[in-house]
Amino acid sequence: MKLMRFGSVLVLVLAMIWTMAVMRGSGTTMAKEIIVADSGNDEHLQAIAFNCNRGEYLIVWSKDVGGGDTDLWAQRASLRPSYHWIGAPFVIAESARPEQAAAVTFNPLADEYLVVYELVFSEADADIKGQRIAGWSGGGDNGPELKGVSIDIAVTVGKETHPDASYIPATAHYLIVYESDGDIWGRRVAERGQGDNGGELIGEGFAITSDTVPQESAPAVAVSTLQSYFLVSYNYEYRTQDSDLRAQRVQGLTGTGSELISGPIDIAYSANDEHAGAVVYAPHVQAFFVVWQSDSGNNRDLWGAWLDEQVMNGNPTFVGPFAVAADGTALEFTPAADIDPTSGETAITFSYRDDTMPHVRLGLVWLNPNPLVVPPVSRPLHVFPERPFSFIHPDISMCRGQPDMVLAYTAEVNADQEHDVHLLAASRWTSILPLIWR
């Protein structure tokens, strides 16, 4: 009897080991779907960021409160030991005017998040504001979450929009990049109270691009922690329906006399319309990875390139451009990317649709840790299962040397009236395949 029971247990254990091995071999992991915001208001994902020291992350979304007004909300959560919320949702910014288009970065030295966003006054007038958020389970002085009051980053009578932010540890400050009436500008934010005259800012806003024609838009920024500079990618409107992707290096040191390092870098400049770029930094190979959407006719594909951080002049691209996801009968669009600098795993998530699907689904692609390996895509496209909504504007965040991974997105329940915010919480194995627990 004992022998039979032992044999049954052994068979069960072996079956489990076999199943897990198959899951690993096929690149499968379990992802738990969590509803973040579904109040009945129109809610849209804005950004996510990890505090990897604590295993905590912050998710930021917008809520339509009626009359054309949107506010910004956030909530903390942790994946350890299992997924759970930390505290209640809280307001980042609310007024009688729309707050929107937020981005977030985390500062491990000060244990704080910095959220940057648009405050819209009119069709021709929008400003860029910032708000510090305490990093671990509260500790703010403006309520348990917020640190200080909002920061005026770019406030003019013009139109400043689409901000992004990155923090540089070597010189302990943030670079905020944004559109300003068709150009790309930057502004430096200090650690709290360490700016000019004990304030929040360092210096004045400065032009990263300043061409009269064409228009530049959609900046994204990442920091080289080894070379101590920022790389800003942006759209360059070469002509109607033919945007190219460029980048510009920005000094990591302040007070150098010149904010920019060398001239602009041409990354993608084919006859297609290249835009919607994202940029991440890979210290293990001393390079940046840039991914973008390439439109040709009715087709949308994703392409990428690796840029050597040490090549300061000329063309630093050493791998690419190459196809990240380029199905000829499907649409791949609005990419987001993140990298684990310890393992070298780089993940790109995006919206995916083909003619057989009633809804847009979620796609995910992984790159080889070594960019010189051919092909650069380590595992082919994985598409998450069909859901009764479309996955819109996804984002992804991973922790350094840890298995934690979060994919967040706007769930488009009704294109005209109802959007919710969901996320998928997972622990990485070798890759991820669409197996969702709900």
C-alpha positions as CSV (number, residue, x, y, z in Angstrom):
1,M,0.0,0.0,0.0
2,K,2.8,2.4,1.0
3,L,4.7,1.4,-2.1
4,M,1.7,2.1,-4.3
5,R,1.1,5.4,-2.7
6,F,4.8,6.4,-3.1
7,G,4.5,5.3,-6.8
8,S,1.5,7.5,-7.3
9,V,3.2,10.5,-5.7
10,L,6.3,9.9,-7.8
11,V,4.2,9.8,-11.0
12,L,2.5,13.0,-10.0
13,V,5.8,14.7,-9.2
14,L,7.3,13.5,-12.5
15,A,4.3,14.7,-14.4
16,M,4.6,18.2,-12.7
17,I,8.3,18.3,-13.6
18,W,7.6,17.3,-17.2
19,T,4.8,19.9,-17.5
20,M,7.1,22.6,-16.1
21,A,9.9,21.6,-18.5
22,V,7.5,21.8,-21.4
23,M,6.3,25.2,-20.2
24,R,9.9,26.3,-20.1
25,G,10.8,24.8,-23.4
26,S,7.8,26.5,-25.1
27,G,8.5,29.8,-23.3
28,T,5.4,29.6,-21.1
29,T,4.8,31.3,-17.8
30,M,1.6,32.1,-15.8
31,A,0.4,35.7,-15.9
32,K,-2.3,36.9,-13.5
33,E,-4.7,39.5,-14.9
34,I,-5.6,42.3,-12.5
35,I,-8.1,45.0,-12.9
36,V,-6.6,48.3,-11.8
37,A,-9.3,50.9,-12.7
38,D,-12.9,50.2,-13.9
39,S,-15.0,52.8,-12.1
40,G,-17.3,53.4,-15.1
41,N,-15.3,56.5,-15.9
42,D,-13.1,56.6,-19.0
43,E,-9.7,55.5,-17.6
44,H,-6.4,55.2,-19.6
45,L,-3.1,53.7,-18.6
46,Q,-0.3,56.4,-18.4
47,A,2.8,54.6,-17.1
48,I,4.3,52.1,-14.8
49,A,7.6,52.0,-12.9
50,F,9.3,49.6,-10.5
51,N,11.0,50.3,-7.2
52,C,13.1,47.1,-7.6
53,N,14.8,47.6,-4.2
54,R,11.5,46.9,-2.5
55,G,9.8,44.8,-5.1
56,E,7.1,47.5,-5.4
57,Y,5.7,49.2,-8.5
58,L,3.6,52.3,-9.2
59,I,0.9,52.3,-11.8
60,V,-0.4,55.7,-13.1
61,W,-3.6,56.2,-15.0
62,S,-6.0,59.1,-16.1
63,K,-9.6,59.3,-15.1
64,D,-12.2,61.3,-17.1
65,V,-14.3,63.1,-14.6
66,G,-16.6,64.8,-17.1
67,G,-16.7,68.0,-19.1
68,G,-13.4,67.2,-20.9
69,D,-11.5,67.2,-17.6
70,T,-9.1,64.3,-16.7
71,D,-7.3,63.7,-13.4
72,L,-4.2,61.6,-12.7
73,W,-4.4,58.7,-10.2
74,A,-1.9,56.1,-9.0
75,Q,-1.6,53.0,-6.8
76,R,1.3,51.0,-5.4
77,A,1.4,47.2,-5.6
78,S,3.9,44.4,-5.0
79,L,4.4,40.9,-6.5
80,R,6.0,39.5,-3.4
81,P,5.3,37.0,-1.9
82,S,2.2,37.1,-4.2
83,Y,0.4,40.0,-5.9
84,H,-1.1,42.5,-3.5
85,W,-2.0,46.2,-3.4
86,I,-0.1,48.6,-1.1
87,G,-2.5,51.2,0.1
88,A,-5.5,52.6,-1.7
89,P,-5.5,54.5,-5.0
90,F,-4.6,58.2,-4.6
91,V,-4.7,61.4,-6.7
92,I,-1.5,62.7,-8.2
93,A,-3.0,65.8,-9.9
94,E,-6.6,67.1,-10.1
95,S,-8.0,70.5,-11.1
96,A,-10.7,72.0,-13.3
97,R,-8.3,71.5,-16.3
98,P,-7.1,68.2,-17.9
99,E,-4.0,66.6,-16.5
100,Q,-2.9,63.9,-18.9
101,A,0.0,62.3,-20.9
102,A,2.0,61.2,-17.8
103,A,5.3,59.5,-17.6
104,V,7.1,58.2,-14.5
105,T,10.7,57.4,-13.5
106,F,12.1,56.1,-10.2
107,N,15.0,57.5,-8.2
108,P,16.5,54.7,-6.0
109,L,18.9,57.1,-4.2
110,A,16.0,59.3,-2.9
111,D,13.5,56.5,-2.9
112,E,11.0,58.4,-4.9
113,Y,9.1,58.4,-8.2
114,L,8.8,61.5,-10.3
115,V,5.6,61.7,-12.4
116,V,5.6,64.3,-15.2
117,Y,2.5,65.3,-17.1
118,E,0.6,67.8,-19.2
119,L,-1.7,70.5,-17.7
120,V,-3.9,71.7,-20.5
121,F,-5.2,75.2,-20.6
122,S,-6.4,75.4,-24.2
123,E,-5.8,74.0,-27.6
124,A,-2.8,76.3,-27.9
125,D,-1.5,76.3,-24.3
126,A,-0.3,73.4,-22.3
127,D,2.4,73.2,-19.6
128,I,4.6,70.4,-18.2
129,K,4.3,69.8,-14.4
130,G,5.9,67.3,-12.1
131,Q,5.0,65.5,-8.8
132,R,7.3,63.6,-6.5
133,I,5.8,60.4,-5.0
134,A,7.2,58.6,-1.9
135,G,8.8,55.3,-2.9
136,W,7.9,52.8,-0.2
137,S,4.5,52.5,1.5
138,G,4.0,56.2,1.8
139,G,6.3,58.6,3.7
140,G,5.3,61.7,1.8
141,D,4.6,65.0,3.6
142,N,1.6,66.0,1.4
143,G,-0.5,63.1,2.5
144,P,1.1,59.6,2.8
145,E,2.0,59.4,-0.9
146,L,3.0,62.8,-2.3
147,K,6.3,64.6,-1.6
148,G,5.9,68.4,-1.8
149,V,3.6,70.2,-4.2
150,S,3.6,70.1,-8.0
151,I,6.7,71.4,-9.8
152,D,6.5,73.9,-12.7
153,I,8.8,72.3,-15.2
154,A,7.8,74.1,-18.5
155,V,5.3,76.8,-18.1
156,T,5.0,79.3,-21.0
157,V,2.2,80.8,-23.1
158,G,3.0,78.1,-25.7
159,K,2.2,74.5,-26.0
160,E,4.4,72.0,-24.1
161,T,3.3,68.4,-24.4
162,H,4.3,64.7,-24.4
163,P,6.8,64.6,-21.5
164,D,9.2,61.8,-20.7
165,A,11.7,61.5,-17.8
166,S,14.9,59.7,-16.7
167,Y,17.1,59.9,-13.6
168,I,20.9,59.9,-13.7
169,P,22.5,58.6,-10.5
170,A,26.0,60.0,-11.2
171,T,24.9,63.6,-11.0
172,A,21.7,63.0,-9.0
173,H,19.1,64.7,-11.2
174,Y,16.3,64.1,-13.7
175,L,16.1,65.1,-17.3
176,I,12.6,65.9,-18.5
177,V,12.1,66.0,-22.3
178,Y,9.0,67.3,-24.0
179,E,7.5,68.8,-27.2
180,S,7.4,72.6,-27.4
181,D,5.6,74.0,-30.5
182,G,7.2,71.5,-32.9
183,D,10.6,71.2,-31.3
184,I,12.1,69.0,-28.5
185,W,13.1,70.7,-25.3
186,G,14.7,69.6,-22.0
187,R,14.6,70.7,-18.4
188,R,16.6,69.4,-15.4
189,V,14.9,68.7,-12.1
190,A,17.1,68.4,-9.0
191,E,16.6,66.1,-6.0
192,R,14.2,67.7,-3.6
193,G,15.4,71.1,-2.5
194,Q,18.8,70.7,-4.2
195,G,18.2,72.8,-7.2
196,D,19.0,76.5,-7.9
197,N,18.6,78.6,-4.8
198,G,17.4,75.6,-2.9
199,G,14.6,75.0,-5.3
200,E,13.5,72.1,-7.5
201,L,15.0,73.0,-10.9
202,I,18.5,73.2,-12.4
203,G,19.0,75.9,-15.0
204,E,16.5,76.9,-17.6
205,G,14.7,74.9,-20.3
206,F,16.9,74.3,-23.4
207,A,16.4,73.2,-27.0
208,I,17.3,69.7,-27.9
209,T,16.1,70.3,-31.5
210,S,15.3,73.7,-32.9
211,D,14.5,73.3,-36.6
212,T,12.0,75.7,-38.0
213,V,10.9,73.1,-40.4
214,P,10.3,70.1,-40.1
215,Q,8.4,69.3,-36.9
216,E,9.9,67.1,-34.2
217,S,7.7,65.2,-31.7
218,A,7.2,62.3,-29.3
219,P,10.5,62.4,-27.3
220,A,11.6,59.4,-25.3
221,V,14.7,59.4,-23.0
222,A,17.0,56.9,-21.4
223,V,20.3,57.3,-19.5
224,S,23.7,55.8,-20.0
225,T,24.8,55.0,-16.4
226,L,28.4,54.1,-17.6
227,Q,29.0,57.1,-19.8
228,S,26.8,59.5,-17.8
229,Y,24.7,61.0,-20.5
230,F,21.1,60.9,-21.8
231,L,19.9,59.7,-25.1
232,V,16.7,61.3,-26.4
233,S,14.9,59.7,-29.4
234,Y,12.2,61.6,-31.3
235,N,10.1,61.8,-34.5
236,Y,11.5,63.9,-37.3
237,E,8.8,64.9,-39.9
238,Y,10.7,64.6,-43.1
239,R,7.6,65.1,-45.2
240,T,3.8,64.3,-44.9
241,Q,3.3,60.7,-43.9
242,D,7.1,60.1,-43.9
243,S,8.5,60.7,-40.4
244,D,12.0,59.5,-39.5
245,L,13.5,58.5,-36.2
246,R,16.4,60.5,-34.8
247,A,18.2,60.8,-31.5
248,Q,20.3,63.4,-29.6
249,R,22.8,62.9,-26.8
250,V,22.4,65.3,-23.8
251,Q,25.0,66.0,-21.2
252,G,24.7,64.2,-17.9
253,L,26.8,66.9,-16.2
254,T,25.3,70.3,-15.6
255,G,27.1,73.6,-16.1
256,T,29.3,72.3,-19.0
257,G,28.4,75.3,-21.2
258,S,26.8,73.1,-23.8
259,E,23.7,70.9,-23.1
260,L,24.2,68.7,-26.2
261,I,26.8,66.2,-27.2
262,S,27.6,66.3,-30.9
263,G,24.8,66.4,-33.5
264,P,21.6,64.4,-34.1
265,I,21.8,60.7,-34.9
266,D,19.8,59.3,-37.8
267,I,18.3,56.0,-36.7
268,A,15.5,55.2,-39.1
269,Y,15.0,57.1,-42.3
270,S,13.4,54.9,-45.0
271,A,10.5,55.9,-47.2
272,N,8.1,54.4,-44.6
273,D,6.6,56.4,-41.8
274,E,8.7,55.7,-38.8
275,H,7.5,56.9,-35.4
276,A,6.3,55.9,-31.8
277,G,9.8,55.1,-30.6
278,A,10.9,53.8,-27.2
279,V,14.5,53.6,-26.0
280,V,16.1,51.5,-23.2
281,Y,19.7,51.2,-21.9
282,A,21.7,47.9,-21.7
283,P,24.8,48.4,-19.5
284,H,25.9,44.7,-20.0
285,V,26.6,45.5,-23.7
286,Q,27.2,49.3,-23.3
287,A,24.4,50.1,-25.7
288,F,21.0,51.6,-26.2
289,F,18.1,49.7,-27.8
290,V,15.6,51.7,-29.8
291,V,12.3,50.3,-31.1
292,W,9.8,52.0,-33.4
293,Q,6.7,51.6,-35.5
294,S,7.1,51.6,-39.2
295,D,4.0,52.2,-41.4
296,S,3.8,51.4,-45.1
297,G,0.4,51.8,-46.7
298,N,-2.0,49.9,-44.5
299,N,0.7,47.7,-42.8
300,R,2.3,48.5,-39.5
301,D,5.5,46.7,-38.3
302,L,8.0,47.1,-35.5
303,W,11.7,47.6,-36.1
304,G,14.7,48.1,-33.8
305,A,18.4,48.9,-33.7
306,W,21.3,48.8,-31.2
307,L,23.4,51.9,-30.7
308,D,26.9,51.8,-29.2
309,E,27.0,54.2,-26.2
310,Q,30.7,54.8,-26.7
311,V,30.6,56.0,-30.3
312,M,30.1,59.7,-29.7
313,N,30.3,60.9,-33.3
314,G,28.9,59.7,-36.6
315,N,26.6,56.7,-36.7
316,P,26.6,54.6,-33.4
317,T,24.2,51.9,-34.8
318,F,26.0,48.6,-34.8
319,V,23.1,46.2,-35.2
320,G,20.1,47.0,-37.3
321,P,17.7,48.2,-38.3
322,F,16.1,44.8,-38.0
323,A,12.5,43.5,-37.9
324,V,11.2,43.0,-34.3
325,A,7.7,42.0,-35.4
326,A,6.8,42.3,-39.1
327,D,4.0,40.0,-40.0
328,G,2.9,40.9,-43.5
329,T,-0.8,40.2,-42.8
330,A,-1.0,41.6,-39.2
331,L,-0.6,45.0,-37.6
332,E,2.0,45.6,-34.9
333,F,2.0,49.0,-33.3
334,T,2.6,51.3,-30.2
335,P,5.7,49.5,-28.8
336,A,7.1,49.7,-25.3
337,A,10.3,48.1,-24.1
338,D,12.2,47.3,-21.0
339,I,15.5,45.5,-20.1
340,D,16.9,43.5,-17.2
341,P,20.5,44.7,-17.2
342,T,21.6,41.7,-15.1
343,S,20.3,39.0,-17.4
344,G,20.4,41.1,-20.5
345,E,16.8,40.1,-21.3
346,T,15.1,42.7,-23.4
347,A,11.3,42.6,-23.9
348,I,9.1,44.5,-26.3
349,T,5.3,44.6,-25.9
350,F,2.9,46.1,-28.3
351,S,-0.6,46.0,-29.7
352,Y,-1.3,43.3,-32.3
353,R,-4.1,42.7,-34.7
354,D,-4.9,40.6,-37.8
355,D,-8.0,40.3,-40.0
356,T,-9.2,37.3,-38.1
357,M,-9.5,39.1,-34.8
358,P,-12.4,41.2,-33.6
359,H,-10.1,42.8,-31.0
360,V,-6.6,44.1,-30.7
361,R,-4.5,41.6,-28.7
362,L,-1.2,41.9,-26.8
363,G,2.1,40.9,-28.4
364,L,5.4,40.2,-26.8
365,V,8.9,39.6,-28.3
366,W,12.2,38.9,-26.6
367,L,15.7,39.8,-27.9
368,N,18.9,37.9,-27.5
369,P,21.0,39.3,-24.6
370,N,23.9,39.5,-27.0
371,P,22.9,41.9,-29.8
372,L,25.5,40.3,-32.2
373,V,23.7,36.9,-32.1
374,V,21.8,36.2,-35.4
375,P,18.9,36.5,-35.4
376,P,18.6,39.3,-32.8
377,V,15.1,38.2,-31.8
378,S,15.6,35.2,-29.5
379,R,12.0,33.9,-29.4
380,P,9.3,34.6,-32.0
381,L,6.2,36.7,-31.4
382,H,3.9,35.5,-28.7
383,V,0.3,36.8,-28.8
384,F,-1.9,36.8,-25.8
385,P,-5.3,35.2,-25.9
386,E,-8.4,36.9,-27.3
387,R,-10.2,39.0,-24.6
388,P,-13.6,40.8,-24.9
389,F,-11.7,44.1,-25.3
390,S,-8.7,45.5,-27.2
391,F,-5.3,45.9,-25.6
392,I,-4.3,49.6,-26.2
393,H,-1.0,51.4,-25.5
394,P,0.7,48.6,-23.4
395,D,3.7,49.2,-21.2
396,I,6.2,46.9,-19.5
397,S,8.5,47.0,-16.5
398,M,11.0,44.5,-15.2
399,C,13.3,44.3,-12.1
400,R,17.0,44.0,-12.3
401,G,18.1,40.4,-11.6
402,Q,14.7,39.5,-10.3
403,P,11.8,37.5,-11.9
404,D,9.2,40.2,-11.4
405,M,7.5,41.6,-14.5
406,V,4.4,43.7,-15.1
407,L,2.6,44.4,-18.3
408,A,-0.1,47.1,-18.1
409,Y,-2.5,48.3,-20.7
410,T,-5.7,50.2,-21.5
411,A,-8.6,47.8,-22.0
412,E,-10.7,49.3,-24.7
413,V,-14.2,48.0,-23.8
414,N,-15.9,50.6,-25.9
415,A,-14.0,52.8,-28.3
416,D,-16.2,55.8,-27.7
417,Q,-17.1,55.7,-24.1
418,E,-15.4,53.1,-21.9
419,H,-11.8,52.3,-21.2
420,D,-10.4,50.5,-18.2
421,V,-6.9,49.9,-16.9
422,H,-5.6,46.3,-16.4
423,L,-2.3,44.7,-15.9
424,L,-0.7,41.3,-16.1
425,A,1.6,40.4,-13.2
426,A,4.1,37.6,-13.8
427,S,7.4,36.0,-12.9
428,R,9.7,35.6,-15.8
429,W,11.0,32.2,-16.8
430,T,12.9,32.1,-20.1
431,S,10.1,34.0,-21.8
432,I,6.4,34.5,-21.6
433,L,3.5,32.9,-23.5
434,P,-0.1,33.9,-23.1
435,L,-1.4,31.8,-20.2
436,I,-3.6,34.0,-18.1
437,W,-5.1,33.4,-14.7
438,R,-8.1,35.5,-13.8
